[in-house]
Amino acid sequence: CSLSWLGKALGCCREVESWADLLFSTRDVPVSQLWPNFAGPYMPAAVPGLGLSIARYNVGGCGRPEEQTGHPYGGSKVRGWFALIEGFQPVPNGEFDWTRDEGQRNFLHLAVERGVDQVELFANAPMWWMSNSSSSFGGSLAQPDDFASYLGEVASQARSGWGVPVRSVAPFNEPSADWWMFPHDQEGCKVNSSQQARVIAKLRDELDQRGLSDVVIAASDENRPDQAIRTWQELGKADVAGGPSGSYVGCLNVHAYDGLEPWLESRHRGFRSALRRIATVAGVPLCVSEHGNADSSGVTLAQVILEDFHYLQPASWCYWQPVEHHSSWGLVEADFGDAPSQEPKAADLPHPKYYIFAHFTRFIRRGMVMLHCSEPWAAASFAPEENSLAAVITNPTLGTSKQRLRLSAFVPKGRGSERRIQAVLTEPNRRRLFVPCEVEVQEAAGCLELLVELPARSICSVLLPNVCLSGTESKSLVESTSTNMDGVDSPGAAQAGKLRKHSHDDQLGVTVQMVSSMARAAAEGAALERWLGQADLQTVRCWSRWEHECGCAATAMDAIPPALPSADSGFSDLLEAVCAAAWGAANERKYGAGNPDAQQAWDRFARHIQQLAHRAGLSPETTNDLKWYVFNVSWMMVNLRWYGQSSTDHTEASDRAAHHFRQLGGSDNVILRRCQKK
């Protein structure tokens, strides 16, 4: 999490140790310590600690009021005294004063004492005198070289003087946003892409000169994934990010916002996957460095985290500030007071959102291997050294849902038909927070399945010990069955799931619907590339969606993307056939029927369809319908791009595709079955 305002406000208060325990340990913090007015026989005795492992220290830009020219800060708009983060070079080109920002520094040390070993220094703005507004509360960067030197010196002091494990420096905070106009209510600064490139290159030199070559530069912490893509492309043109000869940027940071709203996949499909693809090509980790929202229930928070896990696949995920001054953006609301002389205190018990976040932070721990899930409302991870498996399962619907999490290639470690698991449930609407719940664990066809009945808009976390891989591949596939029942209470006493034998004859594999999704994404990607060009953002988004659809299909075949199922399964032939049909239609529509590239694509399409039929043992009827279905879907999507939805070419191809779709047996019919384990 980011320390920033909470660090300054709480760092010197009487209960600072308890606040640090709450955020950076997994201890149970007694309610009587932080919430004495709520302690009693009918209230919870303690609140579980979050156990956060990353601390982001806010390098401030405020000077001494009497020494700043113009208005020192942002006037009456400033959020409060706690938002005035003191910088360490308060006068232009003057001496550094390392006694400043005592509260946040103290809170940082307490976080490190509790096990935080990854510290990122981040700047919302430069020192006030480096901005064209003579303030850190809005304006534009005026002195990029001085700013880079300043950050390099602070990083050196933090590492050697404070003794904290600085891993990275993030010099910008939403630098392309248009809202950083003076006076603002918090620190912020607009930095264009050319200035960003200059700061990054200079900062790399400053860090290296101070013996901090292992400290990476993280950039650019843009507000939105789509803006992060554009900024990265500009930094690439300036040869500081993602270039063939290397990169000054060692980590791609992004925020999970849409302005002040959460970034949701339903509104902006494909941008997360496109950004992930960029980071993968550049060979740098991708991190969500900030998110927050005002939904105190935590339902939105769970959705954002799971969508980020699913589409963005970040190396780390950070909440903005877990403790906020009278704001539901905080997981916990506090009263920081009107002045530093007033003792801060908790305003209320933690929101349900706090417990929702704990479902992730206490179960999916650093170092665990994330498993690929086919749906974005569940997450699973595996700790190989501990032989334990963790899962977070949500029910985002308005009715009770029986959820099934299928974990292929995992089996119990050792003998014994019963073993205890840890499972907790949070139901925000009824304020049932972190209560024990019952999860059934079944062993079926050489894998494990978790079955749990979840009330509406609830979340469950499970830790399953003593499991291991049955082979060399693993993945997770999520299924659900929804009902219209009202939520039913689970027993109040702690209950343990039972591991028992269970047989079923489900044969999973690639369904007709999966083929449809792949064919649509590939054809749209090829059409957009021929229409708008390879580098266009819409094209990049669409090919990222194609990769995601292929990953979901590979998951159904017991593979872990980016690995593919075995060659004799026919899966690779299916991908080649779908992609060839897409390029056949796009090239023919763009260049004409006699185009050599189009003809070669159609030849590949016919060849791989036949190889697929042979390897998968498809009947002649199924092969024929599959061939013409993919063919017509490709033309349907290409004609949609070229001529529009009402065109005859589009509607005729759509009608033919629908006919063969029905002939193939509909959405859930399995075309390509997974190999059965021996």
C-alpha positions in Angstrom: 0.0 0.0 0.0 1.0 3.7 -0.2 1.9 5.3 3.1 1.7 9.0 2.2 -1.1 10.7 4.2 -1.8 7.8 6.6 1.9 7.5 7.3 2.2 11.1 8.2 -1.0 11.2 10.3 -0.4 7.9 12.2 3.4 7.7 12.3 3.7 9.5 15.6 0.4 8.7 17.3 0.1 6.7 20.5 -1.3 3.6 18.8 1.1 3.6 15.9 2.3 0.0 16.7 -1.2 -1.3 16.5 -1.9 0.5 13.2 1.3 -1.0 11.8 0.2 -4.5 13.0 -3.1 -4.1 11.3 -1.6 -3.3 7.9 1.7 -5.2 7.8 1.3 -8.3 10.0 -1.2 -11.2 10.1 -1.7 -10.9 13.8 -5.2 -10.3 15.2 -5.4 -6.7 16.5 -7.7 -6.4 19.5 -10.7 -4.2 19.0 -10.0 -2.6 22.4 -6.7 -1.2 21.0 -7.8 0.8 18.0 -11.6 0.8 18.5 -12.1 1.0 22.3 -15.6 2.5 21.9 -16.7 -0.6 20.1 -15.3 -3.2 22.4 -17.9 -5.3 24.2 -19.4 -8.8 24.5 -21.5 -8.6 21.3 -18.7 -7.1 19.1 -15.8 -8.9 17.5 -12.8 -9.4 19.8 -10.2 -8.7 17.1 -9.6 -7.7 13.5 -7.3 -9.9 11.4 -4.1 -8.1 10.1 -3.7 -7.7 6.3 -0.1 -8.9 6.2 0.9 -6.5 3.3 4.4 -7.1 2.0 5.0 -3.9 -0.1 5.3 -0.3 1.2 5.2 2.7 -1.1 6.9 5.7 0.5 5.7 9.1 -0.7 8.7 11.4 -1.4 7.1 14.8 -0.8 7.5 18.2 -2.4 6.4 20.6 0.3 8.9 23.1 1.6 8.7 25.4 4.7 5.8 27.8 4.3 7.9 30.8 5.2 10.5 30.0 2.6 8.3 29.2 -0.4 7.5 31.9 -3.0 3.9 32.6 -3.8 1.2 30.6 -2.0 3.0 27.7 -0.3 0.4 25.0 -1.0 -3.0 24.8 -2.6 -4.9 27.2 -0.3 -8.2 26.2 1.2 -8.5 23.3 -1.3 -5.9 21.2 0.5 -7.4 18.0 2.0 -5.8 18.5 5.4 -2.5 18.9 7.2 -1.8 15.3 6.5 -1.6 15.9 2.8 1.3 18.3 3.1 4.1 15.8 2.6 7.4 17.4 3.5 10.2 17.3 1.0 13.9 17.0 2.0 15.3 19.9 -0.1 13.1 22.7 1.1 14.9 25.6 -0.5 16.1 25.8 -4.2 19.4 23.9 -4.6 19.9 24.0 -0.8 21.0 21.5 1.8 19.0 18.3 2.4 17.1 18.1 5.7 16.7 14.5 6.7 14.7 15.3 9.9 11.6 16.1 7.9 8.6 13.9 7.3 9.1 12.2 10.6 5.7 10.5 10.8 5.8 8.7 7.4 9.4 7.7 8.0 8.6 6.2 11.3 5.7 4.3 9.8 7.9 3.0 7.1 10.4 1.6 9.7 7.6 -0.2 11.5 6.4 -1.7 8.2 10.0 -3.0 7.6 10.2 -4.4 11.1 7.0 -6.4 10.4 8.5 -8.1 7.3 8.1 -5.6 4.5 11.1 -6.2 2.2 10.0 -4.3 -0.9 9.9 -0.6 -0.6 9.1 1.7 -3.5 9.8 5.4 -3.4 7.2 7.3 -5.4 6.7 11.0 -6.0 3.4 12.7 -6.6 5.2 15.9 -7.5 8.7 17.3 -7.4 9.9 19.8 -4.8 7.9 23.0 -5.0 10.6 25.0 -6.6 11.0 22.5 -9.4 7.4 23.3 -10.7 6.3 26.1 -12.9 3.7 27.0 -10.2 6.2 27.2 -7.4 4.1 24.6 -5.6 3.8 20.9 -5.5 0.0 21.2 -5.5 -0.4 21.4 -9.3 1.5 22.7 -12.2 4.0 21.3 -14.7 7.6 20.1 -14.2 10.0 22.9 -14.9 13.4 21.4 -13.8 13.6 17.7 -14.8 17.3 17.4 -14.1 17.1 18.7 -10.6 14.1 16.5 -10.0 16.0 13.4 -11.0 19.0 14.3 -8.8 16.7 14.9 -5.9 15.1 11.5 -6.2 18.5 9.8 -6.6 19.7 11.4 -3.3 16.5 10.4 -1.4 16.9 6.8 -2.7 20.5 6.8 -1.5 19.6 8.2 2.0 16.7 5.7 2.3 18.9 2.7 1.5 22.0 3.7 3.5 20.8 6.2 6.0 17.4 4.8 6.9 18.3 1.2 6.3 15.2 0.3 4.4 15.1 -2.2 1.4 14.4 0.2 -1.5 13.6 -1.9 -4.6 12.4 0.8 -7.0 11.8 4.5 -7.6 8.6 5.7 -9.3 9.2 9.3 -10.3 5.7 10.1 -11.7 2.1 9.9 -10.6 -0.6 10.0 -13.3 1.7 12.5 -15.2 -0.5 12.7 -18.4 -3.7 13.6 -16.5 -5.2 17.0 -17.2 -6.3 17.7 -13.7 -3.0 18.8 -12.2 -3.7 22.5 -12.3 -2.7 24.8 -9.5 -4.1 25.0 -6.9 -5.1 21.4 -6.4 -6.2 19.6 -3.2 -3.3 17.2 -3.2 0.3 17.0 -4.5 0.5 16.4 -8.3 2.3 17.5 -11.4 1.9 17.2 -15.1 4.9 15.8 -16.9 4.8 15.3 -20.7 6.4 12.2 -22.3 9.5 14.0 -23.5 10.2 15.2 -19.9 9.4 11.8 -18.5 12.1 10.3 -20.8 14.6 12.9 -19.7 13.9 12.3 -16.0 14.1 8.5 -16.5 17.5 8.7 -18.3 18.9 11.2 -15.8 17.6 9.2 -12.8 19.2 6.1 -14.0 22.5 7.9 -14.1 22.0 9.3 -10.6 21.1 5.9 -9.1 24.1 4.2 -10.8 26.5 6.9 -9.6 25.3 6.3 -6.0 25.9 2.6 -6.2 22.2 1.8 -6.6 22.3 -0.1 -9.9 20.0 -2.7 -8.5 17.2 -0.1 -7.8 14.9 -0.2 -10.8 12.9 2.7 -12.2 9.1 2.1 -12.3 7.0 4.2 -14.8 4.8 5.8 -15.4 1.9 5.2 -13.0 -0.7 6.4 -15.4 -4.3 6.6 -14.2 -5.7 4.3 -16.9 -4.3 1.2 -18.7 -5.0 2.8 -22.1 -3.0 5.9 -21.2 -0.3 3.6 -19.9 -0.1 2.0 -23.3 0.3 5.4 -25.1 2.9 6.6 -22.6 4.9 3.4 -22.9 4.9 3.8 -26.7 6.1 7.4 -26.4 8.9 6.3 -24.0 9.8 3.6 -26.5 10.3 6.2 -29.2 12.6 8.1 -26.8 14.7 4.9 -26.3 14.1 4.7 -22.6 11.5 1.9 -22.4 11.1 -1.4 -24.2 13.8 -0.9 -26.8 15.8 -3.6 -28.6 19.0 -2.6 -26.7 17.4 -2.6 -23.3 15.4 -0.2 -21.2 15.9 2.3 -18.4 12.5 1.4 -17.1 12.7 -1.9 -15.1 9.0 -2.1 -14.1 5.8 -1.0 -15.8 3.5 0.6 -13.1 -0.1 1.4 -13.8 -3.1 2.5 -11.7 -6.5 0.7 -11.9 -8.7 3.7 -12.4 -11.0 5.2 -15.0 -10.6 8.8 -13.7 -11.9 8.4 -10.2 -14.0 5.4 -11.1 -12.7 1.8 -11.1 -11.4 0.4 -14.4 -13.8 -2.3 -15.4 -13.4 -4.7 -18.3 -17.0 -4.5 -19.3 -16.4 -0.8 -20.3 -12.9 -1.1 -21.7 -12.4 -4.6 -23.1 -8.9 -5.6 -24.1 -6.7 -2.8 -22.7 -5.5 -4.8 -19.7 -4.5 -7.7 -22.0 -2.8 -5.2 -24.4 -0.8 -3.7 -21.6 0.2 -7.1 -20.4 1.4 -8.0 -23.9 3.5 -4.9 -24.0 5.2 -5.8 -20.7 5.8 -9.3 -21.7 7.4 -8.3 -25.0 9.6 -5.7 -23.1 10.5 -8.3 -20.5 9.6 -6.2 -17.5 7.2 -6.9 -14.6 3.8 -5.2 -14.7 2.5 -3.9 -11.4 -0.7 -2.3 -10.2 0.7 0.4 -8.0 -2.6 2.0 -7.0 -6.3 1.5 -6.8 -9.0 2.8 -4.5 -12.8 3.3 -4.6 -15.6 4.5 -2.5 -17.6 1.3 -2.4 -17.4 0.4 1.3 -18.9 -3.1 0.7 -15.8 -4.3 -1.1 -17.8 -5.9 -4.0 -16.2 -3.5 -6.5 -12.8 -4.0 -5.0 -13.0 -7.8 -5.4 -14.2 -7.3 -9.0 -11.3 -5.0 -9.9 -8.7 -7.3 -8.3 -10.0 -10.4 -10.0 -10.2 -8.7 -13.4 -6.6 -7.4 -12.9 -5.4 -10.9 -12.0 -7.3 -12.4 -15.0 -6.4 -10.0 -17.8 -3.5 -7.9 -16.5 -1.7 -10.7 -14.6 0.4 -8.2 -12.5 3.4 -9.1 -10.5 2.0 -7.2 -7.5 -1.2 -5.3 -6.6 -1.3 -2.4 -4.2 -4.3 -0.5 -2.6 -3.9 3.3 -2.4 -4.3 3.9 1.3 -6.0 1.4 3.6 -6.7 4.2 6.2 -8.3 7.4 5.1 -9.6 10.5 6.9 -13.4 10.3 6.9 -13.6 8.7 3.5 -15.0 5.4 2.4 -12.0 5.2 0.0 -10.2 3.8 3.0 -10.6 0.2 4.2 -10.7 1.8 7.6 -12.0 5.3 8.2 -10.1 7.4 10.8 -10.2 11.0 12.2 -6.7 12.5 11.5 -7.7 15.7 13.3 -7.6 19.3 12.1 -3.9 19.7 13.1 -0.9 17.6 13.9 -1.4 18.4 17.6 -4.6 16.4 17.7 -4.3 12.6 18.3 -5.6 10.6 15.3 -8.1 7.8 16.1 -10.3 5.3 14.3 -13.7 6.7 13.4 -15.5 3.4 13.0 -14.8 -0.4 12.7 -13.3 -1.5 9.4 -15.6 -1.5 6.4 -16.6 -4.8 4.9 -14.1 -3.8 2.1 -11.3 -4.3 4.6 -12.2 -8.0 5.0 -12.7 -8.4 1.2 -9.1 -7.2 0.8 -8.0 -9.6 3.6 -9.4 -12.5 1.6 -6.7 -11.8 -1.0 -3.8 -10.6 1.2 -4.0 -13.3 3.8 -4.4 -16.2 1.4 -2.7 -15.4 -1.9 0.8 -14.7 -0.5 3.9 -13.4 -2.2 5.9 -16.2 -3.9 2.9 -18.3 -4.7 2.4 -19.4 -8.3 -0.8 -17.9 -9.8 -2.9 -20.5 -11.8 -4.7 -19.6 -14.9 -8.5 -19.4 -14.4 -11.0 -19.5 -17.2 -13.3 -16.9 -15.5 -12.5 -13.6 -13.9 -14.5 -14.2 -10.7 -12.1 -16.6 -9.1 -8.3 -16.8 -8.4 -6.1 -19.7 -7.3 -2.4 -20.0 -6.4 0.0 -22.7 -5.4 2.9 -22.7 -3.0 5.2 -25.5 -4.2 7.6 -25.4 -1.2 4.7 -25.7 1.2 2.5 -28.0 -0.9 -0.5 -25.8 -0.3 -3.1 -24.3 -2.6 -5.1 -21.1 -2.0 -8.3 -20.0 -3.8 -10.5 -17.0 -3.7 -14.0 -17.6 -5.0 -16.7 -15.0 -5.4 -20.4 -14.9 -6.2 -21.1 -11.6 -8.0 -24.7 -12.5 -8.6 -27.8 -11.5 -6.7 -28.7 -15.0 -5.8 -27.1 -18.0 -4.0 -24.7 -19.8 -6.2 -23.1 -23.2 -6.0 -19.5 -22.7 -7.2 -17.2 -25.4 -8.4 -13.5 -24.7 -8.7 -11.8 -27.5 -10.7 -8.1 -27.8 -10.1 -6.6 -30.1 -12.7 -3.4 -32.0 -12.1 -3.5 -31.4 -8.3 -3.9 -34.4 -6.0 -3.7 -35.0 -2.2 -0.2 -35.4 -0.9 0.0 -38.6 1.1 -2.7 -41.1 2.1 -5.8 -40.5 4.1 -9.4 -39.8 3.1 -9.9 -36.7 5.3 -7.8 -33.6 5.9 -8.8 -30.2 7.4 -8.8 -27.0 5.4 -9.1 -23.4 6.2 -12.1 -21.6 4.7 -13.6 -18.2 5.6 -16.6 -16.3 4.1 -17.5 -12.6 3.9 -21.0 -11.5 3.1 -20.9 -7.7 3.1 -24.6 -7.0 2.9 -25.2 -8.9 6.1 -21.9 -7.9 7.7 -20.8 -11.5 8.1 -17.1 -10.8 8.1 -14.4 -13.5 7.9 -16.6 -16.2 9.4 -15.7 -19.9 9.0 -17.5 -21.7 6.3 -17.8 -25.2 4.9 -16.1 -26.1 1.6 -16.3 -29.6 0.2 -13.1 -30.9 -1.4 -13.5 -33.8 -3.9 -11.0 -35.9 -5.7 -12.2 -36.6 -9.2 -10.5 -38.1 -12.3 -7.0 -37.3 -11.1 -7.7 -33.8 -9.9 -9.2 -31.8 -7.1 -12.5 -29.9 -7.0 -13.6 -27.3 -4.4 -17.4 -27.0 -4.0 -19.0 -24.2 -2.0 -22.4 -22.6 -1.8 -22.0 -18.8 -1.7 -24.7 -16.3 -0.7 -25.3 -13.4 -3.1 -22.4 -11.0 -3.6 -20.1 -12.8 -1.2 -16.5 -14.1 -1.2 -14.8 -17.2 0.1 -11.1 -17.9 0.6 -9.7 -21.4 1.0 -6.3 -22.7 2.0 -5.9 -26.4 1.2 -2.7 -28.0 2.6 -0.9 -31.2 1.6 -1.5 -31.1 -2.1 0.9 -31.7 -5.0 1.0 -31.9 -8.7 0.1 -35.2 -10.3 2.1 -34.3 -13.5 4.1 -31.5 -15.0 1.1 -29.3 -15.8 -1.5 -27.5 -13.7 -4.3 -25.0 -14.2 -7.7 -24.2 -12.8 -11.1 -24.2 -14.5 -14.1 -22.6 -12.9 -17.7 -23.7 -13.2 -20.8 -22.4 -11.4 -24.4 -23.3 -11.0 -26.7 -20.4 -10.0 -30.1 -20.7 -8.2 -32.8 -18.2 -7.1 -32.5 -19.2 -3.5 -32.1 -16.6 -0.7 -28.8 -16.7 1.1 -28.6 -19.2 3.9 -26.4 -18.8 7.0 -23.5 -21.2 7.4 -23.1 -22.7 10.9 -21.3 -20.3 13.3 -18.8 -22.9 14.6 -15.7 -23.6 12.6 -16.3 -26.3 10.1 -13.8 -28.2 8.0 -14.1 -29.5 4.5 -13.7 -33.2 3.9 -11.6 -34.6 1.2 -13.4 -37.6 -0.3 -13.5 -39.8 -3.4 -16.0 -38.7 -6.0 -16.4 -40.0 -9.5 -18.0 -38.3 -12.5 -17.7 -38.7 -16.3 -17.4 -35.1 -17.3 -15.2 -34.8 -20.4 -13.9 -31.3 -20.6 -12.3 -29.8 -23.7 -12.6 -27.1 -26.3 -16.3 -26.3 -26.9 -18.0 -24.8 -29.9 -18.3 -21.5 -28.0 -14.6 -21.4 -27.4 -14.0 -21.9 -31.1 -16.4 -19.1 -31.9 -14.7 -16.7 -29.5 -11.3 -17.5 -31.0 -12.5 -17.2 -34.6 -14.3 -13.9 -33.9 -11.2 -12.4 -32.1 -8.8 -13.5 -34.9 -10.9 -12.3 -37.7 -11.5 -9.0 -36.1 -7.8 -8.6 -35.3 -6.8 -9.4 -38.9 -9.5 -7.1 -40.3 -8.4 -4.2 -38.0 -4.7 -4.8 -38.9 -5.5 -4.5 -42.6 -7.8 -1.5 -42.0 -6.0 0.5 -39.4 -2.5 -0.9 -39.2 -0.5 -3.2 -36.9 0.4 -0.5 -34.3 -3.2 0.9 -33.9 -4.5 0.5 -30.4 -7.7 -1.2 -31.5 -5.6 -3.8 -33.4 -3.4 -4.4 -30.3 -6.4 -4.8 -28.1 -8.0 -7.3 -30.4 -5.0 -9.5 -30.8 -4.6 -9.4 -27.0 -8.2 -10.7 -26.8 -7.3 -13.4 -29.2 -4.4 -14.5 -27.0 -6.8 -14.5 -24.0 -9.3 -16.7 -25.8 -6.6 -19.1 -26.8 -5.4 -19.3 -23.2 -8.9 -20.1 -22.0 -9.2 -22.9 -24.6 -5.7 -24.2 -23.7 -6.8 -24.3 -20.1 -9.7 -26.5 -21.0 -7.1 -28.9 -22.5 -5.1 -29.1 -19.2 -2.3 -26.8 -20.3 -0.9 -23.7 -18.5 -0.8 -20.8 -20.9 1.5 -19.8 -22.7 2.3 -23.5 -23.0 0.0 -25.4 -25.4 -1.4 -28.9 -25.2 0.6 -31.7 -26.8 0.9 -31.6 -30.6 -1.0 -34.9 -31.1 -4.1 -33.3 -29.4 -4.9 -31.3 -32.5 -5.1 -28.0 -30.5 -2.2 -26.4 -32.5 -4.0 -27.3 -35.7 -7.1 -25.7 -34.4 -5.3 -22.4 -33.7 -3.6 -22.4 -37.1 -6.8 -23.1 -38.9 -8.7 -20.3 -37.1 -5.9 -17.8 -37.7 -5.4 -18.8 -41.3 -9.1 -18.3 -42.0 -9.0 -14.9 -40.4 -6.1 -13.8 -42.6 -7.6 -15.4 -45.7 -10.7 -13.3 -45.4 -8.9 -10.1 -44.4 -6.3 -10.3 -47.2 -8.9 -11.2 -49.8 -11.1 -8.4 -48.8 -8.2 -5.9 -48.7 -6.3 -7.0 -51.8 -8.7 -9.1 -53.9 -9.4 -12.8 -54.4 -6.2 -13.3 -56.5 -3.9 -12.1 -53.7 -1.1 -14.6 -53.1 -1.2 -14.0 -49.3 -4.9 -14.7 -49.2 -4.5 -17.9 -51.3 -1.7 -19.1 -49.0 -3.8 -18.5 -46.0 -6.7 -20.5 -47.4 -4.3 -23.3 -48.3 -3.1 -23.4 -44.7 -6.7 -23.3 -43.4 -7.6 -26.4 -45.5 -4.5 -28.3 -44.5 -4.8 -27.7 -40.7 -8.5 -28.5 -40.7 -7.7 -31.9 -42.2 -4.8 -32.5 -39.7 -7.1 -31.5 -36.9 -9.8 -34.0 -38.0 -7.1 -36.7 -38.2 -5.5 -36.0 -34.8 -8.8 -35.4 -32.9 -10.7 -38.2 -34.6 -13.5 -36.0 -35.8 -16.3 -37.4 -37.9 -16.6 -36.2 -41.6 -19.8 -34.4 -40.7 -18.2 -32.6 -37.7 -15.2 -31.7 -39.8 -17.3 -30.3 -42.5 -19.4 -28.2 -40.2 -16.4 -27.0 -38.2 -14.6 -25.9 -41.4 -17.6 -23.9 -42.8 -18.4 -22.5 -39.4 -14.9 -21.0 -39.0 -14.9 -19.9 -42.6 -18.1 -18.0 -42.3 -17.4 -16.5 -38.9 -14.2 -15.1 -40.5 -16.1 -13.6 -43.4 -18.8 -12.3 -41.0 -16.3 -10.3 -38.9 -14.3 -9.0 -41.9 -17.4 -7.9 -43.8 -18.7 -6.3 -40.6 -15.5 -4.1 -40.5 -15.6 -3.4 -44.3 -19.3 -2.9 -45.1 -21.2 -2.6 -41.8 -23.7 -4.7 -39.9 -26.6 -4.2 -42.3 -24.6 -5.2 -45.4 -25.7 -8.3 -47.4 -22.2 -9.8 -47.3 -22.2 -9.6 -43.5 -25.7 -10.9 -42.9 -25.4 -13.8 -45.3 -22.1 -14.9 -43.7 -23.7 -14.6 -40.3 -26.7 -16.7 -41.3 -24.4 -19.5 -42.7 -22.3 -19.4 -39.6 -25.4 -19.8 -37.4 -26.5 -22.8 -39.4 -23.2 -24.6 -39.0 -23.1 -23.6 -35.3 -26.4 -25.4 -34.8 -25.1 -28.4 -36.7 -22.1 -28.6 -34.4 -24.5 -29.0 -31.4 -24.5 -25.5 -29.9 -22.3 -23.6 -27.4 -21.4 -26.3 -24.9 -20.7 -29.2 -27.3 -17.1 -30.3 -27.0 -15.2 -30.3 -30.3 -11.7 -31.1 -29.0 -11.6 -33.3 -25.9 -8.8 -33.2 -23.4 -6.5 -36.1 -23.1 -7.5 -38.4 -20.3 -4.9 -39.0 -17.6 -3.6 -42.5 -17.2 
